Amino acid sequence: MTLIVSCNRKWANPDEIEMQRYALVASISHSDPQVNLYNRMRLQINQRSDREQERQRGRV
């Protein structure tokens, strides 16, 4: 599963708004109720976050 968020600044002048806050809500389900998608996704996200933090520490 891949999510891409792109901001093309078609409505906002970069001089007026430097950063744009946003939120995302997604709902997923599986036909087998025994499959716990939430925990699988949370584990993958946490692993990616941990790797990114390690990379950041290496840059300092």
Predicted model as a PDB file, atoms N, CA, C, CB and O in Angstrom, pLDDT in the B-factor column:
MODEL        1                                                                  
ATOM      1  N   MET A   1       0.853  -1.165   0.000  1.00 67.00           N  
ATOM      2  CA  MET A   1       0.000   0.000   0.000  1.00 67.00           C  
ATOM      3  C   MET A   1       0.901   1.231   0.000  1.00 67.00           C  
ATOM      4  CB  MET A   1      -0.972  -0.004   1.224  1.00 67.00           C  
ATOM      5  O   MET A   1       1.844   1.321   0.786  1.00 67.00           O  
ATOM      6  N   THR A   2       0.610   2.155  -0.867  1.00 76.00           N  
ATOM      7  CA  THR A   2       1.401   3.372  -0.980  1.00 76.00           C  
ATOM      8  C   THR A   2       0.476   4.576  -0.995  1.00 76.00           C  
ATOM      9  CB  THR A   2       2.281   3.346  -2.247  1.00 76.00           C  
ATOM     10  O   THR A   2      -0.575   4.552  -1.636  1.00 76.00           O  
ATOM     11  N   LEU A   3       0.863   5.616  -0.297  1.00 77.00           N  
ATOM     12  CA  LEU A   3       0.114   6.867  -0.286  1.00 77.00           C  
ATOM     13  C   LEU A   3       1.067   7.982  -0.683  1.00 77.00           C  
ATOM     14  CB  LEU A   3      -0.531   7.141   1.116  1.00 77.00           C  
ATOM     15  O   LEU A   3       2.156   8.113  -0.124  1.00 77.00           O  
ATOM     16  N   ILE A   4       0.653   8.772  -1.639  1.00 79.00           N  
ATOM     17  CA  ILE A   4       1.454   9.909  -2.071  1.00 79.00           C  
ATOM     18  C   ILE A   4       0.627  11.172  -1.840  1.00 79.00           C  
ATOM     19  CB  ILE A   4       1.884   9.772  -3.579  1.00 79.00           C  
ATOM     20  O   ILE A   4      -0.522  11.260  -2.272  1.00 79.00           O  
ATOM     21  N   VAL A   5       1.216  12.135  -1.164  1.00 76.00           N  
ATOM     22  CA  VAL A   5       0.568  13.422  -0.937  1.00 76.00           C  
ATOM     23  C   VAL A   5       1.408  14.466  -1.652  1.00 76.00           C  
ATOM     24  CB  VAL A   5       0.420  13.748   0.604  1.00 76.00           C  
ATOM     25  O   VAL A   5       2.609  14.585  -1.407  1.00 76.00           O  
ATOM     26  N   SER A   6       0.778  15.210  -2.526  1.00 73.00           N  
ATOM     27  CA  SER A   6       1.497  16.208  -3.309  1.00 73.00           C  
ATOM     28  C   SER A   6       0.819  17.562  -3.168  1.00 73.00           C  
ATOM     29  CB  SER A   6       1.573  15.793  -4.791  1.00 73.00           C  
ATOM     30  O   SER A   6      -0.407  17.659  -3.206  1.00 73.00           O  
ATOM     31  N   CYS A   7       1.616  18.592  -3.008  1.00 67.00           N  
ATOM     32  CA  CYS A   7       1.090  19.945  -2.917  1.00 67.00           C  
ATOM     33  C   CYS A   7       1.641  20.732  -4.099  1.00 67.00           C  
ATOM     34  CB  CYS A   7       1.467  20.622  -1.549  1.00 67.00           C  
ATOM     35  O   CYS A   7       2.847  20.965  -4.182  1.00 67.00           O  
ATOM     36  N   ASN A   8       0.784  21.134  -4.993  1.00 68.00           N  
ATOM     37  CA  ASN A   8       1.211  21.853  -6.193  1.00 68.00           C  
ATOM     38  C   ASN A   8       1.118  23.366  -6.053  1.00 68.00           C  
ATOM     39  CB  ASN A   8       0.389  21.413  -7.366  1.00 68.00           C  
ATOM     40  O   ASN A   8       1.485  24.096  -6.974  1.00 68.00           O  
ATOM     41  N   ARG A   9       0.632  23.844  -4.918  1.00 63.00           N  
ATOM     42  CA  ARG A   9       0.522  25.282  -4.647  1.00 63.00           C  
ATOM     43  C   ARG A   9      -0.222  26.029  -5.753  1.00 63.00           C  
ATOM     44  CB  ARG A   9       1.906  25.883  -4.470  1.00 63.00           C  
ATOM     45  O   ARG A   9       0.188  27.114  -6.166  1.00 63.00           O  
ATOM     46  N   LYS A  10      -1.288  25.453  -6.213  1.00 69.00           N  
ATOM     47  CA  LYS A  10      -2.071  26.108  -7.269  1.00 69.00           C  
ATOM     48  C   LYS A  10      -2.920  27.245  -6.729  1.00 69.00           C  
ATOM     49  CB  LYS A  10      -2.963  25.097  -7.965  1.00 69.00           C  
ATOM     50  O   LYS A  10      -3.303  28.138  -7.485  1.00 69.00           O  
ATOM     51  N   TRP A  11      -3.218  27.229  -5.447  1.00 72.00           N  
ATOM     52  CA  TRP A  11      -4.099  28.251  -4.889  1.00 72.00           C  
ATOM     53  C   TRP A  11      -3.398  29.173  -3.910  1.00 72.00           C  
ATOM     54  CB  TRP A  11      -5.262  27.602  -4.210  1.00 72.00           C  
ATOM     55  O   TRP A  11      -3.929  30.233  -3.580  1.00 72.00           O  
ATOM     56  N   ALA A  12      -2.218  28.797  -3.437  1.00 70.00           N  
ATOM     57  CA  ALA A  12      -1.549  29.600  -2.411  1.00 70.00           C  
ATOM     58  C   ALA A  12      -0.195  30.090  -2.917  1.00 70.00           C  
ATOM     59  CB  ALA A  12      -1.371  28.785  -1.112  1.00 70.00           C  
ATOM     60  O   ALA A  12       0.581  29.328  -3.492  1.00 70.00           O  
ATOM     61  N   ASN A  13       0.066  31.343  -2.698  1.00 72.00           N  
ATOM     62  CA  ASN A  13       1.345  31.942  -3.052  1.00 72.00           C  
ATOM     63  C   ASN A  13       2.389  31.499  -2.023  1.00 72.00           C  
ATOM     64  CB  ASN A  13       1.240  33.504  -3.113  1.00 72.00           C  
ATOM     65  O   ASN A  13       2.151  31.656  -0.826  1.00 72.00           O  
ATOM     66  N   PRO A  14       3.525  30.956  -2.439  1.00 69.00           N  
ATOM     67  CA  PRO A  14       4.546  30.490  -1.490  1.00 69.00           C  
ATOM     68  C   PRO A  14       5.043  31.592  -0.550  1.00 69.00           C  
ATOM     69  CB  PRO A  14       5.721  29.914  -2.251  1.00 69.00           C  
ATOM     70  O   PRO A  14       5.501  31.296   0.554  1.00 69.00           O  
ATOM     71  N   ASP A  15       4.959  32.846  -0.970  1.00 77.00           N  
ATOM     72  CA  ASP A  15       5.374  33.946  -0.104  1.00 77.00           C  
ATOM     73  C   ASP A  15       4.384  34.168   1.039  1.00 77.00           C  
ATOM     74  CB  ASP A  15       5.524  35.226  -0.918  1.00 77.00           C  
ATOM     75  O   ASP A  15       4.752  34.707   2.083  1.00 77.00           O  
ATOM     76  N   GLU A  16       3.146  33.760   0.849  1.00 76.00           N  
ATOM     77  CA  GLU A  16       2.111  33.953   1.865  1.00 76.00           C  
ATOM     78  C   GLU A  16       2.023  32.772   2.825  1.00 76.00           C  
ATOM     79  CB  GLU A  16       0.763  34.174   1.202  1.00 76.00           C  
ATOM     80  O   GLU A  16       1.816  32.957   4.024  1.00 76.00           O  
ATOM     81  N   ILE A  17       2.181  31.558   2.297  1.00 73.00           N  
ATOM     82  CA  ILE A  17       2.036  30.352   3.114  1.00 73.00           C  
ATOM     83  C   ILE A  17       3.246  29.449   2.860  1.00 73.00           C  
ATOM     84  CB  ILE A  17       0.691  29.601   2.791  1.00 73.00           C  
ATOM     85  O   ILE A  17       3.381  28.869   1.782  1.00 73.00           O  
ATOM     86  N   GLU A  18       4.135  29.336   3.875  1.00 72.00           N  
ATOM     87  CA  GLU A  18       5.320  28.495   3.712  1.00 72.00           C  
ATOM     88  C   GLU A  18       4.982  27.021   3.844  1.00 72.00           C  
ATOM     89  CB  GLU A  18       6.381  28.874   4.731  1.00 72.00           C  
ATOM     90  O   GLU A  18       5.405  26.201   3.029  1.00 72.00           O  
ATOM     91  N   MET A  19       4.217  26.688   4.874  1.00 72.00           N  
ATOM     92  CA  MET A  19       3.870  25.291   5.121  1.00 72.00           C  
ATOM     93  C   MET A  19       2.359  25.145   5.134  1.00 72.00           C  
ATOM     94  CB  MET A  19       4.478  24.791   6.456  1.00 72.00           C  
ATOM     95  O   MET A  19       1.634  26.047   5.554  1.00 72.00           O  
ATOM     96  N   GLN A  20       1.907  24.015   4.673  1.00 71.00           N  
ATOM     97  CA  GLN A  20       0.477  23.729   4.657  1.00 71.00           C  
ATOM     98  C   GLN A  20       0.223  22.501   5.517  1.00 71.00           C  
ATOM     99  CB  GLN A  20      -0.044  23.512   3.203  1.00 71.00           C  
ATOM    100  O   GLN A  20       0.773  21.432   5.254  1.00 71.00           O  
ATOM    101  N   ARG A  21      -0.605  22.646   6.539  1.00 74.00           N  
ATOM    102  CA  ARG A  21      -0.956  21.515   7.391  1.00 74.00           C  
ATOM    103  C   ARG A  21      -2.047  20.709   6.705  1.00 74.00           C  
ATOM    104  CB  ARG A  21      -1.417  21.990   8.800  1.00 74.00           C  
ATOM    105  O   ARG A  21      -2.859  21.255   5.957  1.00 74.00           O  
ATOM    106  N   TYR A  22      -2.061  19.432   6.958  1.00 75.00           N  
ATOM    107  CA  TYR A  22      -3.083  18.582   6.371  1.00 75.00           C  
ATOM    108  C   TYR A  22      -3.326  17.392   7.288  1.00 75.00           C  
ATOM    109  CB  TYR A  22      -2.672  18.113   4.954  1.00 75.00           C  
ATOM    110  O   TYR A  22      -2.545  17.116   8.198  1.00 75.00           O  
ATOM    111  N   ALA A  23      -4.404  16.711   7.031  1.00 77.00           N  
ATOM    112  CA  ALA A  23      -4.727  15.500   7.778  1.00 77.00           C  
ATOM    113  C   ALA A  23      -5.208  14.447   6.788  1.00 77.00           C  
ATOM    114  CB  ALA A  23      -5.806  15.777   8.877  1.00 77.00           C  
ATOM    115  O   ALA A  23      -5.705  14.768   5.709  1.00 77.00           O  
ATOM    116  N   LEU A  24      -5.053  13.205   7.171  1.00 79.00           N  
ATOM    117  CA  LEU A  24      -5.464  12.098   6.330  1.00 79.00           C  
ATOM    118  C   LEU A  24      -6.193  11.074   7.182  1.00 79.00           C  
ATOM    119  CB  LEU A  24      -4.252  11.462   5.616  1.00 79.00           C  
ATOM    120  O   LEU A  24      -5.749  10.729   8.278  1.00 79.00           O  
ATOM    121  N   VAL A  25      -7.301  10.598   6.674  1.00 80.00           N  
ATOM    122  CA  VAL A  25      -8.037   9.534   7.334  1.00 80.00           C  
ATOM    123  C   VAL A  25      -8.228   8.424   6.315  1.00 80.00           C  
ATOM    124  CB  VAL A  25      -9.410  10.039   7.904  1.00 80.00           C  
ATOM    125  O   VAL A  25      -8.660   8.670   5.188  1.00 80.00           O  
ATOM    126  N   ALA A  26      -7.908   7.214   6.713  1.00 78.00           N  
ATOM    127  CA  ALA A  26      -8.073   6.069   5.816  1.00 78.00           C  
ATOM    128  C   ALA A  26      -8.758   4.944   6.579  1.00 78.00           C  
ATOM    129  CB  ALA A  26      -6.700   5.596   5.243  1.00 78.00           C  
ATOM    130  O   ALA A  26      -8.554   4.769   7.780  1.00 78.00           O  
ATOM    131  N   SER A  27      -9.553   4.205   5.870  1.00 79.00           N  
ATOM    132  CA  SER A  27     -10.225   3.057   6.465  1.00 79.00           C  
ATOM    133  C   SER A  27      -9.955   1.846   5.585  1.00 79.00           C  
ATOM    134  CB  SER A  27     -11.761   3.309   6.625  1.00 79.00           C  
ATOM    135  O   SER A  27     -10.211   1.872   4.381  1.00 79.00           O  
ATOM    136  N   ILE A  28      -9.439   0.795   6.191  1.00 78.00           N  
ATOM    137  CA  ILE A  28      -9.173  -0.424   5.433  1.00 78.00           C  
ATOM    138  C   ILE A  28      -9.812  -1.598   6.158  1.00 78.00           C  
ATOM    139  CB  ILE A  28      -7.643  -0.651   5.246  1.00 78.00           C  
ATOM    140  O   ILE A  28     -10.045  -1.548   7.366  1.00 78.00           O  
ATOM    141  N   SER A  29     -10.085  -2.633   5.421  1.00 81.00           N  
ATOM    142  CA  SER A  29     -10.673  -3.822   6.033  1.00 81.00           C  
ATOM    143  C   SER A  29     -10.202  -5.058   5.278  1.00 81.00           C  
ATOM    144  CB  SER A  29     -12.227  -3.738   6.040  1.00 81.00           C  
ATOM    145  O   SER A  29      -9.681  -4.968   4.167  1.00 81.00           O  
ATOM    146  N   HIS A  30     -10.394  -6.190   5.895  1.00 83.00           N  
ATOM    147  CA  HIS A  30     -10.024  -7.473   5.300  1.00 83.00           C  
ATOM    148  C   HIS A  30     -11.216  -8.410   5.438  1.00 83.00           C  
ATOM    149  CB  HIS A  30      -8.741  -8.078   5.981  1.00 83.00           C  
ATOM    150  O   HIS A  30     -11.951  -8.342   6.423  1.00 83.00           O  
ATOM    151  N   SER A  31     -11.406  -9.265   4.478  1.00 89.00           N  
ATOM    152  CA  SER A  31     -12.554 -10.185   4.520  1.00 89.00           C  
ATOM    153  C   SER A  31     -12.433 -11.202   5.655  1.00 89.00           C  
ATOM    154  CB  SER A  31     -12.689 -10.919   3.186  1.00 89.00           C  
ATOM    155  O   SER A  31     -13.443 -11.746   6.102  1.00 89.00           O  
ATOM    156  N   ASP A  32     -11.212 -11.465   6.125  1.00 88.00           N  
ATOM    157  CA  ASP A  32     -10.990 -12.395   7.227  1.00 88.00           C  
ATOM    158  C   ASP A  32     -10.855 -11.599   8.523  1.00 88.00           C  
ATOM    159  CB  ASP A  32      -9.723 -13.273   6.975  1.00 88.00           C  
ATOM    160  O   ASP A  32      -9.877 -10.868   8.682  1.00 88.00           O  
ATOM    161  N   PRO A  33     -11.795 -11.716   9.446  1.00 83.00           N  
ATOM    162  CA  PRO A  33     -11.731 -10.926  10.677  1.00 83.00           C  
ATOM    163  C   PRO A  33     -10.524 -11.266  11.554  1.00 83.00           C  
ATOM    164  CB  PRO A  33     -12.995 -11.128  11.470  1.00 83.00           C  
ATOM    165  O   PRO A  33     -10.186 -10.491  12.449  1.00 83.00           O  
ATOM    166  N   GLN A  34      -9.871 -12.401  11.319  1.00 87.00           N  
ATOM    167  CA  GLN A  34      -8.692 -12.786  12.100  1.00 87.00           C  
ATOM    168  C   GLN A  34      -7.443 -11.990  11.701  1.00 87.00           C  
ATOM    169  CB  GLN A  34      -8.425 -14.278  11.932  1.00 87.00           C  
ATOM    170  O   GLN A  34      -6.459 -11.967  12.440  1.00 87.00           O  
ATOM    171  N   VAL A  35      -7.484 -11.345  10.544  1.00 84.00           N  
ATOM    172  CA  VAL A  35      -6.348 -10.559  10.077  1.00 84.00           C  
ATOM    173  C   VAL A  35      -6.410  -9.184  10.733  1.00 84.00           C  
ATOM    174  CB  VAL A  35      -6.344 -10.439   8.520  1.00 84.00           C  
ATOM    175  O   VAL A  35      -7.357  -8.425  10.525  1.00 84.00           O  
ATOM    176  N   ASN A  36      -5.401  -8.880  11.517  1.00 84.00           N  
ATOM    177  CA  ASN A  36      -5.369  -7.610  12.239  1.00 84.00           C  
ATOM    178  C   ASN A  36      -4.520  -6.615  11.445  1.00 84.00           C  
ATOM    179  CB  ASN A  36      -4.804  -7.799  13.689  1.00 84.00           C  
ATOM    180  O   ASN A  36      -3.316  -6.495  11.674  1.00 84.00           O  
ATOM    181  N   LEU A  37      -5.149  -5.912  10.519  1.00 82.00           N  
ATOM    182  CA  LEU A  37      -4.437  -4.992   9.645  1.00 82.00           C  
ATOM    183  C   LEU A  37      -3.852  -3.809  10.411  1.00 82.00           C  
ATOM    184  CB  LEU A  37      -5.362  -4.494   8.558  1.00 82.00           C  
ATOM    185  O   LEU A  37      -2.767  -3.331  10.079  1.00 82.00           O  
ATOM    186  N   TYR A  38      -4.549  -3.344  11.413  1.00 82.00           N  
ATOM    187  CA  TYR A  38      -4.079  -2.176  12.164  1.00 82.00           C  
ATOM    188  C   TYR A  38      -2.699  -2.434  12.759  1.00 82.00           C  
ATOM    189  CB  TYR A  38      -5.077  -1.814  13.280  1.00 82.00           C  
ATOM    190  O   TYR A  38      -1.788  -1.623  12.591  1.00 82.00           O  
ATOM    191  N   ASN A  39      -2.542  -3.554  13.449  1.00 85.00           N  
ATOM    192  CA  ASN A  39      -1.258  -3.851  14.082  1.00 85.00           C  
ATOM    193  C   ASN A  39      -0.159  -4.079  13.056  1.00 85.00           C  
ATOM    194  CB  ASN A  39      -1.386  -5.069  14.978  1.00 85.00           C  
ATOM    195  O   ASN A  39       0.985  -3.687  13.287  1.00 85.00           O  
ATOM    196  N   ARG A  40      -0.478  -4.704  11.930  1.00 81.00           N  
ATOM    197  CA  ARG A  40       0.524  -4.902  10.878  1.00 81.00           C  
ATOM    198  C   ARG A  40       1.011  -3.565  10.338  1.00 81.00           C  
ATOM    199  CB  ARG A  40      -0.052  -5.754   9.736  1.00 81.00           C  
ATOM    200  O   ARG A  40       2.213  -3.362  10.167  1.00 81.00           O  
ATOM    201  N   MET A  41       0.092  -2.663  10.072  1.00 82.00           N  
ATOM    202  CA  MET A  41       0.469  -1.354   9.537  1.00 82.00           C  
ATOM    203  C   MET A  41       1.229  -0.534  10.576  1.00 82.00           C  
ATOM    204  CB  MET A  41      -0.776  -0.589   9.070  1.00 82.00           C  
ATOM    205  O   MET A  41       2.208   0.134  10.247  1.00 82.00           O  
ATOM    206  N   ARG A  42       0.783  -0.584  11.815  1.00 86.00           N  
ATOM    207  CA  ARG A  42       1.458   0.163  12.880  1.00 86.00           C  
ATOM    208  C   ARG A  42       2.901  -0.312  13.036  1.00 86.00           C  
ATOM    209  CB  ARG A  42       0.699   0.010  14.215  1.00 86.00           C  
ATOM    210  O   ARG A  42       3.805   0.501  13.231  1.00 86.00           O  
ATOM    211  N   LEU A  43       3.121  -1.619  12.952  1.00 89.00           N  
ATOM    212  CA  LEU A  43       4.468  -2.168  13.053  1.00 89.00           C  
ATOM    213  C   LEU A  43       5.350  -1.673  11.904  1.00 89.00           C  
ATOM    214  CB  LEU A  43       4.418  -3.703  13.061  1.00 89.00           C  
ATOM    215  O   LEU A  43       6.495  -1.282  12.133  1.00 89.00           O  
ATOM    216  N   GLN A  44       4.835  -1.684  10.682  1.00 88.00           N  
ATOM    217  CA  GLN A  44       5.607  -1.205   9.539  1.00 88.00           C  
ATOM    218  C   GLN A  44       5.936   0.280   9.673  1.00 88.00           C  
ATOM    219  CB  GLN A  44       4.842  -1.456   8.242  1.00 88.00           C  
ATOM    220  O   GLN A  44       7.061   0.696   9.395  1.00 88.00           O  
ATOM    221  N   ILE A  45       4.973   1.066  10.091  1.00 88.00           N  
ATOM    222  CA  ILE A  45       5.196   2.510  10.248  1.00 88.00           C  
ATOM    223  C   ILE A  45       6.236   2.767  11.326  1.00 88.00           C  
ATOM    224  CB  ILE A  45       3.877   3.237  10.597  1.00 88.00           C  
ATOM    225  O   ILE A  45       7.120   3.605  11.148  1.00 88.00           O  
ATOM    226  N   ASN A  46       6.141   2.055  12.442  1.00 89.00           N  
ATOM    227  CA  ASN A  46       7.110   2.241  13.522  1.00 89.00           C  
ATOM    228  C   ASN A  46       8.517   1.847  13.083  1.00 89.00           C  
ATOM    229  CB  ASN A  46       6.698   1.426  14.749  1.00 89.00           C  
ATOM    230  O   ASN A  46       9.485   2.515  13.446  1.00 89.00           O  
ATOM    231  N   GLN A  47       8.641   0.774  12.310  1.00 90.00           N  
ATOM    232  CA  GLN A  47       9.948   0.352  11.826  1.00 90.00           C  
ATOM    233  C   GLN A  47      10.543   1.408  10.900  1.00 90.00           C  
ATOM    234  CB  GLN A  47       9.842  -0.997  11.100  1.00 90.00           C  
ATOM    235  O   GLN A  47      11.734   1.708  10.988  1.00 90.00           O  
ATOM    236  N   ARG A  48       9.731   1.970  10.018  1.00 86.00           N  
ATOM    237  CA  ARG A  48      10.215   3.027   9.128  1.00 86.00           C  
ATOM    238  C   ARG A  48      10.628   4.252   9.922  1.00 86.00           C  
ATOM    239  CB  ARG A  48       9.143   3.403   8.102  1.00 86.00           C  
ATOM    240  O   ARG A  48      11.655   4.867   9.639  1.00 86.00           O  
ATOM    241  N   SER A  49       9.825   4.605  10.917  1.00 88.00           N  
ATOM    242  CA  SER A  49      10.127   5.768  11.747  1.00 88.00           C  
ATOM    243  C   SER A  49      11.439   5.559  12.504  1.00 88.00           C  
ATOM    244  CB  SER A  49       8.974   6.041  12.736  1.00 88.00           C  
ATOM    245  O   SER A  49      12.251   6.479  12.606  1.00 88.00           O  
ATOM    246  N   ASP A  50      11.646   4.362  13.030  1.00 87.00           N  
ATOM    247  CA  ASP A  50      12.888   4.057  13.748  1.00 87.00           C  
ATOM    248  C   ASP A  50      14.100   4.174  12.824  1.00 87.00           C  
ATOM    249  CB  ASP A  50      12.823   2.645  14.356  1.00 87.00           C  
ATOM    250  O   ASP A  50      15.130   4.724  13.214  1.00 87.00           O  
ATOM    251  N   ARG A  51      13.977   3.654  11.594  1.00 87.00           N  
ATOM    252  CA  ARG A  51      15.086   3.747  10.634  1.00 87.00           C  
ATOM    253  C   ARG A  51      15.385   5.205  10.295  1.00 87.00           C  
ATOM    254  CB  ARG A  51      14.757   2.959   9.346  1.00 87.00           C  
ATOM    255  O   ARG A  51      16.549   5.591  10.195  1.00 87.00           O  
ATOM    256  N   GLU A  52      14.346   6.013  10.118  1.00 86.00           N  
ATOM    257  CA  GLU A  52      14.545   7.423   9.798  1.00 86.00           C  
ATOM    258  C   GLU A  52      15.222   8.150  10.960  1.00 86.00           C  
ATOM    259  CB  GLU A  52      13.202   8.093   9.461  1.00 86.00           C  
ATOM    260  O   GLU A  52      16.095   8.989  10.734  1.00 86.00           O  
ATOM    261  N   GLN A  53      14.838   7.843  12.185  1.00 85.00           N  
ATOM    262  CA  GLN A  53      15.475   8.465  13.340  1.00 85.00           C  
ATOM    263  C   GLN A  53      16.944   8.079  13.422  1.00 85.00           C  
ATOM    264  CB  GLN A  53      14.752   8.069  14.629  1.00 85.00           C  
ATOM    265  O   GLN A  53      17.782   8.911  13.768  1.00 85.00           O  
ATOM    266  N   GLU A  54      17.268   6.839  13.110  1.00 86.00           N  
ATOM    267  CA  GLU A  54      18.666   6.404  13.107  1.00 86.00           C  
ATOM    268  C   GLU A  54      19.453   7.161  12.047  1.00 86.00           C  
ATOM    269  CB  GLU A  54      18.764   4.886  12.863  1.00 86.00           C  
ATOM    270  O   GLU A  54      20.590   7.563  12.294  1.00 86.00           O  
ATOM    271  N   ARG A  55      18.865   7.361  10.868  1.00 85.00           N  
ATOM    272  CA  ARG A  55      19.533   8.124   9.813  1.00 85.00           C  
ATOM    273  C   ARG A  55      19.784   9.550  10.256  1.00 85.00           C  
ATOM    274  CB  ARG A  55      18.702   8.112   8.530  1.00 85.00           C  
ATOM    275  O   ARG A  55      20.853  10.105  10.002  1.00 85.00           O  
ATOM    276  N   GLN A  56      18.793  10.152  10.923  1.00 85.00           N  
ATOM    277  CA  GLN A  56      18.922  11.530  11.382  1.00 85.00           C  
ATOM    278  C   GLN A  56      20.046  11.655  12.412  1.00 85.00           C  
ATOM    279  CB  GLN A  56      17.595  12.022  11.978  1.00 85.00           C  
ATOM    280  O   GLN A  56      20.799  12.628  12.397  1.00 85.00           O  
ATOM    281  N   ARG A  57      20.154  10.680  13.294  1.00 85.00           N  
ATOM    282  CA  ARG A  57      21.222  10.719  14.305  1.00 85.00           C  
ATOM    283  C   ARG A  57      22.583  10.625  13.655  1.00 85.00           C  
ATOM    284  CB  ARG A  57      21.051   9.585  15.321  1.00 85.00           C  
ATOM    285  O   ARG A  57      23.545  11.220  14.142  1.00 85.00           O  
ATOM    286  N   GLY A  58      22.682   9.890  12.567  1.00 83.00           N  
ATOM    287  CA  GLY A  58      23.952   9.734  11.876  1.00 83.00           C  
ATOM    288  C   GLY A  58      24.388  11.008  11.170  1.00 83.00           C  
ATOM    289  O   GLY A  58      25.573  11.168  10.880  1.00 83.00           O  
ATOM    290  N   ARG A  59      23.461  11.921  10.885  1.00 69.00           N  
ATOM    291  CA  ARG A  59      23.777  13.162  10.184  1.00 69.00           C  
ATOM    292  C   ARG A  59      24.287  14.245  11.111  1.00 69.00           C  
ATOM    293  CB  ARG A  59      22.568  13.661   9.452  1.00 69.00           C  
ATOM    294  O   ARG A  59      24.903  15.210  10.659  1.00 69.00           O  
ATOM    295  N   VAL A  60      24.038  14.098  12.401  1.00 55.00           N  
ATOM    296  CA  VAL A  60      24.413  15.150  13.355  1.00 55.00           C  
ATOM    297  C   VAL A  60      25.883  15.129  13.626  1.00 55.00           C  
ATOM    298  CB  VAL A  60      23.653  15.001  14.657  1.00 55.00           C  
ATOM    299  O   VAL A  60      26.379  15.943  14.405  1.00 55.00           O  
TER     300      VAL A  60                                                      
ENDMDL                                                                          
END                                                                             
